[in-house]
């Protein structure tokens, strides 16, 4: 024992320090070891699960935490983590997963009709959607804290455990609200049995699917914008036939669109979930169908905007961006109400100077072509996204990066004196250029993520524009700061004219260019933009964009022409 005032030996103090250091190190190292071990186990389990999921007929997905009260369809126990099938909605914990895969059937994409030529319900017990009501007694389903009640995976009808026996024998599955958009399993079964696959045979088979049957194919790019594509694929598979839903990271649009050739000519709609680049990819695949002589099977195209800019989607009335604010059921209802319009598509031919024996570079254009500051921002963004794609997984992050590059260009002005380096011809006539930094050639009304470029502030009269008029609008900008002013309606662009054919000659140096958001650096060359074809698009007029709302009041007093598509007429307005 040491008394007060006695000196403590140095070895005792050092012993306490070492003890403290030991326990501190232990407190740090042990959690790290446990975390690494858990991570290794999770990775091992995911690899094992991935292999199992690939061989399964279900569309299994594993989750560490369900977002609503969920019960295992095998043991009926409440589960926090486990696997679920995004096609039929079956849920199971890890211990029951293999048994669930073996004894519970998933949606059949191809199957014969039931007795009497009708389709029978395909019931799954438990985990019914919230606020669903019994088809028999009309009371709410899924209210008890246990595995209870049934849901049909095709028509989405729900019934109580006690009411399912009261369903009449004549009650058959009619595929529910979206029967006109779903490809029934019996249709594909009958197509598979056909000896002679001709368009008229498909039309005869379509009579069994009801009048006004216009099936929809969903093509989603899981890498677009805010990475919502994968979740949307699952939601559409639960409502439609899984064979109608395609992941473009696994299958190209050309292969996915071959399903159109097994459906009645002119009946198919295609919902593209992605950005403007994804839409252009799909439209190019449709042009390939024309080259194969499959014109009669060409689908109508609509858009669910998941990208960053989404200018084409905005022009066609589908909004500036989708973030899950409306359910997929409402998206499908909007498609049912949409009108068919024609949209011009253009060929951009780039012939490099001095390379006479090399084939010119040919691109397709739907939105716009530009050379100058906005193309430079797109090029810088594209370069950095290729290096670190995981960083650019949010629409807000993407727009912030664009803003930073635009601010940098305001100071550096890399594209100045463009008028001395480039010549512009509209329909063969040379146009005298003022002191510009950029030239933009537009096919649609929106540009730069929601700005009406041709109209500017809307305080000056300008020639009207349309999607199907065969004309391009050509404007000039003085720099990145001028672009920003136009976007917030504080300035007008330099309107250079409208033309059927646009020709630009880059005489010297290398300049950034872009077509529909796909940028590159280009040396001296000649660029020729000519009309290529027209695409059939779906136009949604029920909702207005913010810009439309702001301008609607002024348009009632002094109408201002803007880019609104023209429906094809009463007979073909409904796809």
C-alpha positions in Angstrom: 0.0 0.0 0.0 1.2 3.5 -0.8 0.4 6.2 1.6 -0.5 9.8 0.6 2.7 11.6 -0.3 4.6 8.4 -1.2 6.2 8.3 -4.7 4.7 5.7 -7.1 7.4 3.6 -8.8 7.9 4.2 -12.6 7.3 0.5 -13.4 3.8 0.6 -11.8 2.9 3.7 -14.0 4.2 2.1 -17.1 2.3 -1.1 -16.3 -1.0 0.9 -16.1 -0.2 2.6 -19.5 0.5 -0.8 -21.1 -2.7 -2.1 -19.7 -4.7 0.9 -21.0 -3.0 0.5 -24.5 -3.8 -3.2 -24.6 -7.5 -2.8 -23.9 -7.8 0.2 -26.3 -6.1 -1.8 -29.0 -8.4 -4.7 -28.2 -11.5 -2.5 -28.4 -10.4 -1.3 -31.9 -9.1 -4.5 -33.4 -11.9 -6.9 -32.3 -14.8 -4.9 -34.0 -12.6 -4.6 -37.1 -12.0 -8.4 -37.1 -15.7 -9.1 -36.5 -16.7 -6.7 -39.3 -14.2 -8.2 -41.8 -15.4 -11.7 -40.9 -19.1 -10.8 -41.3 -18.2 -9.1 -44.6 -16.4 -12.2 -45.8 -19.3 -14.4 -44.8 -21.8 -12.1 -46.5 -19.8 -12.1 -49.7 -19.5 -15.9 -49.6 -23.3 -16.1 -49.0 -24.1 -13.7 -51.8 -21.9 -15.7 -54.2 -23.6 -18.9 -53.2 -27.1 -17.2 -53.4 -26.2 -15.8 -56.8 -25.5 -19.2 -58.2 -28.7 -20.6 -56.7 -30.8 -17.7 -58.0 -29.4 -18.1 -61.6 -30.6 -21.7 -61.7 -34.0 -21.0 -60.2 -37.2 -20.4 -62.2 -38.1 -17.6 -59.7 -36.8 -14.1 -59.9 -35.2 -14.2 -56.5 -33.6 -11.2 -54.8 -32.0 -11.2 -51.4 -32.5 -8.3 -48.9 -31.0 -7.7 -45.5 -34.2 -5.8 -44.4 -37.7 -5.9 -45.8 -39.4 -2.5 -46.1 -42.7 -3.7 -44.7 -44.0 -6.5 -42.4 -43.2 -9.7 -44.2 -43.9 -13.4 -43.5 -42.2 -16.5 -44.9 -44.5 -18.4 -47.3 -43.2 -21.7 -46.0 -42.9 -21.5 -42.2 -45.3 -18.5 -41.8 -42.9 -16.8 -39.4 -42.3 -13.1 -39.4 -39.0 -12.4 -41.1 -36.7 -9.3 -41.3 -34.4 -10.6 -44.0 -34.6 -13.2 -46.7 -35.4 -13.5 -50.4 -38.4 -12.5 -52.4 -39.4 -13.2 -56.0 -40.1 -10.0 -57.9 -42.3 -11.9 -60.4 -44.8 -13.7 -58.2 -44.2 -12.1 -54.8 -43.2 -15.2 -52.9 -41.1 -14.5 -49.8 -38.9 -16.9 -47.8 -36.2 -16.8 -45.1 -32.8 -18.4 -45.8 -33.6 -21.7 -44.2 -36.9 -22.2 -46.2 -35.6 -20.8 -49.5 -34.8 -24.0 -51.2 -38.1 -25.6 -50.2 -40.0 -22.5 -51.4 -38.1 -22.7 -54.8 -39.1 -26.4 -55.1 -42.8 -26.4 -54.1 -44.0 -22.9 -54.9 -44.5 -22.2 -58.6 -43.7 -18.8 -60.2 -45.5 -17.0 -63.0 -45.6 -19.1 -66.1 -44.7 -17.0 -69.1 -46.1 -19.6 -71.5 -49.0 -22.0 -70.6 -52.1 -23.4 -72.2 -55.6 -22.1 -71.4 -57.6 -23.7 -68.6 -60.8 -25.7 -69.0 -63.3 -24.0 -71.3 -60.6 -21.8 -72.8 -60.4 -19.4 -69.9 -57.4 -18.5 -67.7 -57.4 -19.6 -64.1 -56.2 -17.5 -61.2 -52.7 -18.1 -59.9 -52.9 -17.6 -56.1 -50.0 -16.8 -53.7 -50.7 -16.7 -50.0 -49.7 -13.9 -47.7 -47.9 -10.6 -48.0 -50.7 -8.9 -49.9 -50.3 -5.2 -50.8 -51.3 -2.6 -48.3 -54.8 -1.2 -48.7 -56.0 -4.1 -50.8 -59.6 -5.3 -50.7 -61.3 -8.7 -50.9 -62.9 -9.5 -54.3 -65.7 -11.3 -52.5 -66.7 -9.4 -49.3 -65.0 -6.1 -50.3 -63.4 -5.8 -46.9 -59.7 -4.9 -46.4 -57.2 -7.7 -46.7 -53.8 -8.4 -45.0 -54.9 -6.7 -41.7 -53.8 -9.6 -39.4 -50.2 -9.8 -38.2 -49.6 -13.2 -39.8 -49.4 -15.0 -43.1 -52.9 -14.6 -44.4 -55.1 -14.0 -47.5 -54.4 -14.6 -51.1 -53.3 -12.6 -54.2 -53.5 -13.5 -57.9 -50.2 -12.8 -59.5 -51.9 -11.9 -62.8 -55.0 -9.9 -62.1 -53.7 -8.7 -58.7 -57.1 -9.5 -57.1 -57.0 -10.3 -53.3 -59.3 -12.5 -51.3 -59.5 -13.5 -47.6 -58.6 -17.0 -46.4 -62.3 -17.5 -45.5 -63.6 -16.0 -48.7 -61.6 -18.0 -51.3 -64.0 -20.9 -51.0 -66.9 -18.7 -51.8 -65.5 -17.7 -55.2 -67.8 -19.1 -57.9 -66.4 -21.8 -60.1 -67.0 -19.6 -63.1 -64.6 -16.9 -61.7 -61.7 -16.8 -64.1 -58.6 -14.6 -64.3 -59.1 -11.7 -66.7 -55.6 -10.2 -66.1 -57.1 -7.2 -64.2 -56.9 -3.5 -65.0 -53.9 -3.8 -67.4 -55.3 -6.8 -69.5 -54.8 -4.7 -72.7 -51.0 -4.3 -71.9 -50.2 -7.9 -70.7 -49.1 -10.7 -73.0 -51.2 -13.7 -71.7 -49.3 -17.0 -71.2 -51.8 -18.8 -73.5 -51.0 -16.4 -76.4 -47.3 -17.3 -76.4 -48.3 -21.0 -76.0 -50.5 -20.8 -79.1 -47.8 -18.8 -81.1 -45.3 -21.6 -80.2 -47.7 -24.2 -81.7 -48.1 -22.3 -85.0 -46.7 -24.1 -88.0 -46.9 -21.0 -90.2 -45.8 -17.8 -88.5 -47.4 -15.0 -90.5 -48.7 -11.6 -89.3 -52.3 -12.5 -90.1 -52.0 -15.6 -87.9 -51.0 -13.3 -85.0 -54.0 -11.1 -85.6 -56.3 -14.1 -85.4 -54.7 -15.2 -82.1 -55.0 -11.6 -80.7 -58.8 -11.9 -80.8 -58.6 -14.2 -77.8 -56.9 -11.3 -75.9 -59.8 -8.9 -76.2 -60.4 -5.8 -78.3 -57.9 -3.0 -78.1 -55.1 -5.3 -77.0 -51.8 -3.3 -77.3 -49.1 -5.1 -75.3 -46.2 -3.1 -73.9 -42.6 -4.1 -73.7 -40.4 -2.6 -70.9 -36.7 -1.9 -71.7 -34.8 -0.6 -68.7 -31.2 0.7 -68.5 -30.2 -0.1 -64.9 -27.2 2.3 -65.2 -29.1 5.4 -66.1 -29.3 8.5 -63.8 -30.2 7.6 -60.2 -29.9 3.8 -60.7 -33.6 3.1 -60.3 -33.8 0.7 -63.2 -33.3 -2.5 -61.3 -36.1 -1.8 -58.8 -38.4 -0.8 -61.7 -37.7 -4.0 -63.5 -39.1 -5.9 -60.5 -42.2 -3.8 -60.2 -43.0 -4.2 -63.8 -42.4 -8.0 -63.7 -45.0 -8.2 -60.8 -47.7 -6.5 -62.9 -46.9 -7.7 -66.4 -45.7 -11.0 -67.9 -42.0 -11.3 -67.0 -41.2 -12.0 -70.7 -42.2 -8.4 -71.5 -39.6 -6.9 -69.2 -35.9 -6.6 -70.4 -32.7 -5.5 -68.7 -30.6 -3.7 -71.3 -27.4 -4.4 -69.4 -28.1 -8.1 -70.2 -29.8 -7.9 -73.6 -29.5 -5.4 -76.4 -32.6 -3.6 -77.7 -32.3 -5.3 -81.1 -32.7 -8.7 -79.5 -35.5 -7.5 -77.1 -37.5 -6.0 -79.9 -37.6 -9.3 -81.8 -40.6 -10.1 -79.5 -42.5 -7.5 -81.6 -42.4 -9.9 -84.6 -44.5 -12.4 -82.6 -47.2 -9.9 -81.9 -49.9 -8.4 -84.1 -48.4 -5.7 -86.5 -48.7 -2.1 -85.3 -50.0 -3.1 -81.8 -46.9 -2.9 -79.6 -45.7 -0.1 -77.4 -42.2 0.1 -75.9 -41.6 1.8 -72.6 -37.9 2.9 -72.4 -36.8 3.4 -68.8 -33.6 5.4 -69.1 -32.1 8.7 -70.3 -32.1 10.3 -73.8 -29.1 8.1 -74.7 -31.0 4.9 -74.0 -34.0 6.2 -76.0 -31.7 6.8 -79.0 -30.2 3.3 -78.6 -33.7 1.8 -78.8 -34.7 4.0 -81.8 -31.6 2.9 -83.6 -32.7 -0.7 -83.0 -36.1 0.1 -84.5 -34.4 1.5 -87.6 -32.6 -1.8 -87.9 -36.0 -3.5 -88.0 -36.8 -1.4 -91.0 -33.6 -2.6 -92.8 -34.7 -6.2 -92.1 -38.1 -5.6 -93.7 -40.0 -5.6 -90.4 -41.6 -2.2 -90.9 -45.1 -3.5 -90.0 -43.9 -4.6 -86.6 -42.4 -1.3 -85.6 -43.6 -0.3 -82.1 -44.6 3.1 -80.6 -42.1 4.4 -78.1 -42.7 6.1 -74.8 -40.3 7.1 -72.0 -39.9 6.8 -68.3 -37.1 9.4 -67.7 -34.3 8.1 -65.5 -31.4 10.0 -67.0 -29.9 13.4 -66.1 -31.1 15.7 -68.9 -34.3 13.9 -70.2 -35.0 16.7 -72.7 -36.8 14.3 -75.2 -39.0 13.0 -72.4 -39.8 16.6 -71.3 -40.8 17.5 -74.9 -43.1 14.5 -75.2 -44.9 15.3 -71.9 -43.4 12.6 -69.7 -41.6 14.9 -67.3 -38.0 16.0 -66.6 -37.2 13.0 -64.3 -38.7 10.1 -62.5 -37.8 9.4 -58.9 -40.6 7.0 -57.9 -43.1 9.7 -57.1 -45.9 7.8 -58.9 -46.4 4.0 -58.8 -45.8 1.9 -61.9 -49.5 1.3 -62.1 -50.0 5.0 -62.8 -47.2 4.9 -65.4 -49.1 2.2 -67.2 -52.4 4.1 -67.0 -50.6 7.1 -68.6 -49.4 4.9 -71.4 -53.0 3.8 -72.1 -54.1 7.4 -72.5 -51.1 8.6 -74.6 -51.4 9.7 -78.2 -49.2 8.7 -81.2 -47.1 11.4 -82.8 -44.3 11.4 -85.4 -40.8 12.7 -84.6 -38.1 13.6 -87.0 -34.8 11.8 -86.7 -31.6 13.1 -88.3 -28.3 11.7 -89.7 -25.1 13.4 -88.6 -22.2 12.7 -91.0 -18.7 13.7 -89.8 -16.0 13.7 -92.5 -12.5 14.4 -91.1 -10.3 16.6 -93.1 -7.4 14.8 -94.9 -8.9 11.3 -94.3 -10.4 10.9 -97.8 -10.1 7.1 -97.8 -11.7 6.6 -94.4 -15.5 6.2 -94.1 -17.2 9.2 -92.6 -18.5 8.8 -89.0 -22.3 8.6 -89.1 -24.5 9.2 -86.0 -28.2 9.4 -85.4 -29.7 12.5 -83.8 -33.0 12.9 -82.0 -32.4 15.9 -79.7 -29.6 18.2 -80.7 -26.1 18.6 -82.0 -23.7 21.1 -80.5 -20.2 22.4 -80.7 -18.8 24.7 -78.0 -19.1 25.1 -74.2 -22.1 22.8 -73.6 -20.3 20.0 -75.5 -17.1 20.7 -73.5 -19.0 20.3 -70.2 -20.5 17.0 -71.5 -17.1 15.8 -72.6 -15.5 16.6 -69.2 -18.4 14.9 -67.4 -18.3 11.9 -69.6 -14.5 11.5 -69.2 -14.7 11.5 -65.4 -17.8 9.3 -65.3 -15.8 6.6 -67.3 -13.0 6.8 -64.7 -15.3 6.6 -61.5 -18.8 5.4 -62.6 -19.8 4.7 -59.0 -19.5 8.3 -58.0 -22.1 9.4 -60.7 -25.0 7.4 -59.4 -27.3 10.4 -58.5 -29.1 12.9 -60.7 -28.2 15.7 -58.2 -24.5 14.7 -58.2 -24.5 14.7 -62.0 -26.0 18.2 -62.3 -23.7 19.5 -59.7 -20.7 18.3 -61.7 -22.1 19.9 -64.8 -22.4 23.2 -62.9 -18.8 23.0 -61.7 -17.5 22.4 -65.2 -19.7 25.2 -66.6 -18.3 27.6 -63.9 -14.7 26.6 -64.8 -15.4 27.3 -68.5 -16.7 30.8 -67.7 -13.2 31.6 -66.4 -11.1 29.7 -69.0 -13.2 30.2 -72.2 -11.7 27.3 -74.1 -14.1 27.7 -77.0 -13.7 31.4 -77.7 -13.4 32.7 -81.3 -15.5 29.9 -82.7 -16.8 32.1 -85.5 -13.2 32.4 -86.8 -12.7 28.6 -86.8 -16.0 27.4 -88.2 -18.3 28.0 -91.2 -22.1 27.5 -91.1 -24.4 26.8 -94.1 -28.2 26.5 -93.8 -29.8 24.8 -96.8 -26.7 25.7 -98.9 -26.6 29.4 -97.9 -23.6 30.7 -95.9 -24.5 32.4 -92.6 -22.4 35.2 -91.2 -21.6 34.5 -87.6 -21.2 37.0 -84.8 -18.5 36.5 -82.1 -19.7 33.2 -80.7 -18.4 30.4 -78.5 -21.0 27.7 -79.4 -23.5 26.6 -82.0 -26.5 24.4 -81.2 -28.7 22.6 -83.7 -32.0 21.5 -82.2 -34.7 19.1 -83.3 -36.8 19.3 -80.1 -38.2 22.1 -77.9 -36.1 21.4 -74.8 -32.3 21.6 -74.3 -29.9 21.6 -71.3 -32.1 19.7 -68.8 -35.4 21.6 -69.3 -34.7 24.9 -71.0 -36.7 26.0 -74.1 -33.7 27.2 -76.1 -35.4 28.5 -79.2 -37.9 30.5 -77.3 -35.4 32.0 -74.8 -37.1 34.5 -72.5 -40.3 34.4 -74.7 -40.3 38.1 -75.1 -39.4 38.1 -78.8 -41.5 36.6 -81.7 -39.9 33.6 -83.2 -40.9 31.0 -85.9 -42.9 28.0 -84.5 -41.3 24.6 -84.1 -42.6 21.1 -84.4 -41.3 17.6 -83.9 -42.5 16.5 -87.4 -41.9 19.6 -89.5 -38.6 18.4 -91.1 -36.8 21.5 -89.9 -33.9 22.1 -87.5 -33.5 25.2 -85.3 -29.9 26.6 -85.2 -28.8 29.0 -82.4 -25.6 30.5 -81.2 -24.3 31.2 -77.6 -21.7 33.6 -76.4 -20.3 31.2 -73.7 -21.1 29.1 -70.6 -22.4 32.2 -68.7 -24.8 33.0 -71.6 -26.0 29.3 -71.5 -26.7 29.7 -67.8 -28.6 33.0 -68.5 -30.8 31.3 -71.1 -31.6 28.4 -68.8 -33.0 30.8 -66.1 -34.7 32.9 -68.8 -32.5 36.0 -68.4 -31.3 36.0 -72.0 -32.2 35.0 -75.5 -30.0 32.8 -77.8 -28.7 34.1 -81.1 -31.2 32.7 -83.5 -29.3 31.8 -86.7 -32.2 30.3 -88.6 -34.2 27.1 -89.5 -33.2 24.7 -92.2 -33.8 21.2 -93.7 -30.0 20.7 -94.1 -27.2 22.0 -91.9 -23.5 22.0 -92.8 -20.6 23.0 -90.6 -17.0 23.2 -91.6 -14.4 23.2 -88.8 -11.3 24.8 -90.4 -8.7 24.5 -87.7 -7.9 23.2 -84.2 -9.8 20.6 -82.2 -13.2 21.4 -80.7 -15.6 19.5 -78.4 -18.8 18.3 -80.0 -21.8 16.2 -78.9 -24.9 14.5 -80.3 -27.7 13.8 -77.8 -25.3 14.0 -74.9 -22.6 11.7 -76.4 -19.5 13.9 -76.6 -16.1 13.7 -78.4 -13.2 15.9 -79.3 -13.1 16.5 -83.1 -10.3 17.9 -85.3 -10.9 19.7 -88.7 -13.9 18.2 -90.5 -17.1 18.8 -92.3 -20.4 18.0 -90.6 -23.6 17.5 -92.5 -26.9 17.0 -90.8 -29.8 15.7 -93.0 -33.2 14.2 -92.4 -33.1 10.4 -91.8 -36.5 9.1 -90.9 -39.5 9.6 -88.6 -40.2 7.6 -85.4 -43.6 6.9 -83.9 -43.6 8.2 -80.3 -46.3 8.4 -77.6 -47.2 11.9 -76.3 -48.6 12.4 -72.8 -50.7 15.6 -72.6 -52.4 15.2 -69.2 -49.7 16.9 -67.2 -47.7 20.0 -67.9 -44.1 20.7 -67.0 -43.1 23.7 -64.8 -42.2 25.8 -67.8 -45.6 25.1 -69.4 -47.3 26.1 -66.2 -45.4 29.4 -66.0 -46.1 30.3 -69.6 -49.7 29.2 -69.7 -51.0 32.5 -68.2 -49.1 34.6 -70.7 -50.2 32.4 -73.6 -53.9 33.1 -72.9 -53.3 36.7 -73.7 -50.6 36.5 -76.4 -50.2 33.0 -77.7 -46.5 31.9 -78.2 -45.8 29.0 -80.6 -43.9 26.1 -79.0 -42.9 22.6 -79.7 -46.1 20.6 -79.2 -46.5 17.4 -81.3 -49.4 16.9 -83.6 -51.5 13.7 -83.0 -51.8 11.4 -86.0 -55.6 11.6 -86.1 -58.7 10.0 -84.4 -58.2 6.7 -86.1 -54.6 6.2 -84.9 -54.4 8.5 -81.9 -54.7 5.7 -79.5 -51.9 3.3 -79.9 
